[in-house]
Structure formats: structure tokens, C-alpha cells
Amino acid sequence: MRFPPVVPGDPISVSATLFMTFARCPDQALGRLHGVFPEESVVSFKGGLAHRVFARHLGRGPIPDAELQQACREEIGAGLNPKLNAIGLRPSQLAVVIREVGDLYQRFKALSSEGFQASEVYIEVEPQSGVRLKGSIDAVFDDTDGVRLVDWKTGGLYETEQQLGFYAMLWTLDRDEVPVRVEAVSVGSGERLGYAPTESTVNQTAAEVAAMVNELRRSFSHGIEHLERIAGPWCSYCPLLDSCPEGAAAVRIGTPRAGRDVVVTPPDEQ
């Protein structure tokens, strides 16, 4: 495949998250590039910790039940302390999160690991000058007819199409081979969603990424402060909400913003 030409401009780093964000709301993606990110949350911390535990299992073997709590604390110390400090969990609240991660891990152990090759495979490529594409693939499996890329989900399966397409494109650019399948797997339910990429689909994704880069670069060069705003469920978590009438209206008629990241306080601390 060949990544399309793009307009010249400032260096830009594109992740699967940025690509997904742009697809649902270009202005939110622009905010990310200006350094405006959503607040760290209990939900994202729990998901990050679960992913580290899954990778540890695949790389080192099953974690005994008696050692899971210590394994979680080691993984937190190895890379999640900044997030832990940002959300300010009390020790008893962290214990609740670790128990929930333990429940997810029990479900994860029931999934097949046949053909496993590698976990947390980080890829970074520069297909055009100043355009850096990057991503971390949760797991790579070697199936009988080729490579399968898997993204673990600790919640429901939604908005996965752009993410999976991005990973298929990234792998193809880096390895010069189209994966035979990309899929998202819900650890909680065991549900799988995915598809078999082709040269046509990875080139289509590359064209969409290039179009996004062009629009973002033009906004930089012309000093455009806002791009198109598209309201939806994601507005509840958007760091631009306070200055976005469209998002504020969506939140008023949808799920309250304050409803996220709830941690149950144990009775002895109530």
C-alpha cells in the first residue's frame, strides 16, 4: 500500500484514538492536538490495569489467584502511578478496582490463547514527511492463514470500526502484509466483532487518515480555532464541553456528565 500525499505543514502525530475522535467530532480531535485531554478517570485506570494484567498473563503465564493483587500493584508501579495519582483513589477504593480487575481476569483466562505471538506490540511509522502514525496492538496471533490482530475491551463493543481499521493500516505499512483479521474482543461478555481487511480497506483507511491530516494542518496554518462539532454520547467526557453549546445541549438531554467514574465507597468509609 501507499499512503496518500498530504499538504505540507507542522509535524503531526496520529494515534488510533485521535483518528476515532476525529471521526466522531473533529473539534474534539483538534483540542487533543492543542493539549486539551479528558480528565483521567477510574474507568480508564481500571481498563489500563486490566490490559497490563492480560499482557502479563500472555507473556509470563497464568497468574495464581493468591498472587493477583501483588501482580496488580507491580503493574501499577511499572507504569500506571501517574494515572493513579491523577484520580486520587484511596487505598480501599483501589482495592475495589483490583477486585474488579480480578473478575475480568478470570473471564480473560477462559479465552483461547492458541497461536499467540506477542502482546502490546507498539508500531510507529512515518509514511509522509512529518506525519507520524503510532499505535499499540493488544495482541497478535498467528492463525493458519496469517496474522490476526486483537484489541481487548473491558466494556462493551462500540465504535470499533475506525480503531480496527487503523491498526490494520498501521500493521500493513510497517510489515508490508495485510493481517487476515482484526477484531475487538469483550473480555466481560466474550463477544467478538471484527472483519478480514483487504488491500482496498487498508487503502481506504489511509485515505481517511490523510484527509484528516490535511484538515488539521489547514486549521493550524490558517489559525482556525474550531472545526466541525458533532454532538453525541462522547460529549459527557469532552474537555471542551464548557465552551461547546452543541455538546452542552447533548448532555442536557442525555446521560448526565456527573454520572461517570463512580467508585463505591466501602461502608467503613461512608
TINU-801465 format. One record per residue: x, y, z of N, C-alpha, C in turn. Coordinates in steps of 0.05 Angstrom, whole numbers, plus 5000, padded with zeros to 4 digits. Each point is the difference from the previous one (the first is absolute). Last residue first. Example, Ala and Ser with C-alpha at 12.3 -4.5 7.8 and 13.67 -1.06 7.14 Angstrom:
% TINU-801465
525749555142501650245001498550225014500648854999498250245000501850245000
This chain:
% TINU-801465
464051096095497750174993499550195023506749284995500950274994497750194993499149055022501650115022501150284994494749494935498550095023501650135022503650044898499449795019498650115025499350444902501550045025499349775019499950074888498449945024501850025025500850534905501349795016498449965025498750464894499049975028501649775013500350464907502249945019499149985029493050514938502249834993501949955024491850584993499549725004502349824995499050984988500949925026499649705005496950444920502949985001501049895026490349744960501350215015503049965001493849634920501149915025501450235014493450374930501149735001500949935028496750864969497949814993500949715001505950725023497550065014497849804994508449964954500249905027497450055016500950354913499949714998500049885028501250934991497249934994499749695000508750355010498450055024497149924996505949954926500449795020498450045025499650674934498949754989500349775020503950855020497050005003498849744990510050225040498749884976497049985003507250245065499950214979498749904975501049445077499150255012499950234979503249104978497150025004499250285009508849554977499150254988497150065005504649185026501150225016499350284989494249044995501750184985501150235017493749235019502849985009501850204987490649934980500149995029502850005011497849944906500250285010500250005031498749214942502750075008500350285012491849644961500549915027502850075010496850654924499449715004500649925029501150864916499249925027499349715001506850634940497949804997499349905027505650864946499349885025497649814996508550464936497349915003499549875027508150625005499149854978497149915005506750865039498049785004499549864973506550705008499949925028498149775005506750384917497249935006499849895028507850354944499250105026497149955007505549734921498150224997499150115027506049254993501250214983498250244998496949235050502450125012501050244984493049494965499050165023502350135014502049424930498950254990498950175022503149145022502250184992499050264989493749345021501250105024502350194993495649574929498250195013501350115025504849334954499850244983498250215014500849155040502550155003499850264984492949404989500050125027502550175004499549514921498150224999499850145027505249224996501350224985498250244998496549215038502050125018501350244986494149504948498550155021502050135020503549444933498950244987498550175021503349175027502250184996499050264987493849305009500750125026502250204998497949524923497850195007500550135026505949334974500550244984497850215005499149155039502250145013500650264985493349444964499150125025502350155014501949534919498150224995499250145026505349225001501650234991498250244996496049365070501149954973501750244993495549495097500850234983501049914973492849555069502549934986500850234982494450055097499749954972502749934988493750125102502450044983499449954971496549885112499350144975502550044984496049385091502150084981498750144977497949675112499050084973502450094983499849745095501149814981499250074972498350485087497949844988501049784981506150595050497749965017498049814989507650294951500849815020497649935018500150334896499150095027500749785020504650254902498949795017499250125027502550274889499850105028498549785015506249944904497549975015500350135028504349764892500350185023497449985015505649384919497750075016500850205021506149704934497749854990497450075015508550694980499149795019497549864989507550444937497450065011499249785020510150384972498149784998497450075012508550515005499549944971498449754997502850485083500949734994499649924970497750895036502549925014501149734991491750364966502150194994502749915011492349505022500749974971502350194992496350065088501549754996501049974972494450735018502650035013501749754996491049984970501750174984502850035011493849535051500549854976501850164981496950435078502049805006500849834976493050634991502550145004502349805005491149684995501150084973502750145002495449795080501049764987501150064972496050725046502349905014501349764987491850354967502250174993502649915014492049525020500749984972502450164993495249935087502549854996500950014971492250355060501950184987502749854995494949455066498850214985502250184989498149135071501250034974498550214984501349925112498549914977501650044974506049935084497250085000498649894975509249875014499049935026497150085004506649704912498250205011499049915027508649794924498449925023498350245009504349724902499950225019498149925023506349494916497750005019500350245018503549524898500450215020497650025018504849214931497550125011500750205022505349474909500150135026497250125007501249124934501250265003499750115028496749134969500250144974501250285003498649405076501149834979500450144973500850595088498049804991501149844977504150635081500749884975498049794993499550955063499849714999500749914971500950905073500349904973500049705001496650905066501049734997500149934970498550925033499949845025501249724997503150894947498149794995500049815024502651074982500849765014497849794997503750944941498049855014501149765014501750944925500949835022497749855013504250714915497849845008500949805021503351004956500849765015497549855009503750794928497649875008500849745013506250614959498850145022497449875010502849724905501750185016498450135022496649064968500450254986501550195019498549135030499649954971500350244983503249605096499850274989499649974970498449355097501050034972499650294992499549245089500150284992501250024973495749245079500950064973500050304995499549175084499950284993501250044972495149195060501950044977499850294991496049385076500850285001502150074979499748985007498050195011501250285001501448994940501150225016497750185010498849094959502750084993501250215018491649174997501050265010502950044992493749234983501250154979501250275009492849595063501349844979501050194978495150165086502450144992501649854979489050095042502249854988502450184993492950195082500450044972502349844989497550065093498349814986500350034969504250595064501449744999498449794985496450875016502150004979501349734998493750165068498749974974502149984978503250185085498849745001498649934973503250885014502249814995499049714999494250705026500450014971502249794993498450125091497649884987500449984970506550465049500249725004497749854988499850935000501949914980500449695003494850415064498550004975501949914977503750105086498149785000498549984973505750735013501549764996498249755000496150835020500849994972501549754995497750185088497649934985500749974970506850295058499449725004497649914985502250915002501849854982499549705003495650565059498850024973501749854979503250075088497649825000498750004973507450595015500849724999497649814999498550954957500849925026500749704999500750684914498549795014501149945028501750714922500050025030498449795014502550284903497249955009499749995030508650144960498250204988497149975009507049385025500250255014498050214990500649184955498949955027500150265016503950004915497150004998498749965028509549964994499050274994496950024998504249135015499950185023499150294993501649184942497450125004499850195024507749424968499250204979497450145005505049345058501650004975499150204980495449845084502650135005501750024975491849544996499550285006502650155003500549074991499450134975499350305003501449485077502550024985499650144973492549805053501650225012502750044986494549284974498750254993501650245011502749135024500650054972498850274991498049705087502850094998500850064971491549625014500150275012502850124998498749094972498950204981500250295012502649105037502050194992498950234984495049235031501250125024502050224994495749494930498150175014501350145024506349724918498449875021498250195015503150104897500750125026498349855021503749684896497850075018501050105028506850154919498349775008497950095020506550564950501349855021498549755009497150624928502949994998501349825020490550144997500849894974503049984998496350395079499149724997501049874974501450925013501749855018499349704998494550604955502649984986502049835017491650215038499749824977502749954986499850645068499749735011499749794978500150914977502649925009500049725011491850384975501649944976502849915008494250305068499249744990501749924975501350865036501149795018499249724990496450744955502949994995501349785017490850185012500549884974502949974995497450455077499449725003500549854973501050945000502049875016499649705003493450524956502449974983502349875016492150185048499449814979502549954983500250675066500149735012499649794978503950944967497649895013500549735012504751004957500449725006497649905016498450814934501149945026500549705002500250444902498149935021501449955026505050654932499249725002497849965021505950764938497749995018498949725000507550384946500749925027497749995020500350164902500850245014500549945030497149334942502550084989501050265013491549665025502149825008502850094990492350464970500750075028502249825011496549814915501750244999500850085028493849314993502649914991502050234999491050195018501249875023502849904993494950374931500950215018501349885025496049424933502650124992501050215020493649145015499850295004502750134993498149074982497550065013499750305005507649654956497749894986497450075013508450235040499450174977497549904985503349485071498950255010499250184977504549204980497349955009498650255009509150074977498449934976497149955008506250125069499550264986498249954976502749245047498250165016499350264986506649434964497349894995497950175015508650544978499549745012497349914992507850764965497249904998499949725013506250984992500049735009497249895002505950834945497549925013500249705007506050974963499949715007497549935015499450844936501349935024499949695005498850254899499250145024501649915024496449784887502350055019499050155024493549334947500950284998502450045019498549024961498650185018501150284996499548944947501350255006498350185017498448935008499650234981501750245008502948965016498550215015499750254982501048954970501450264999498250205014501548834995498350245000501850255000
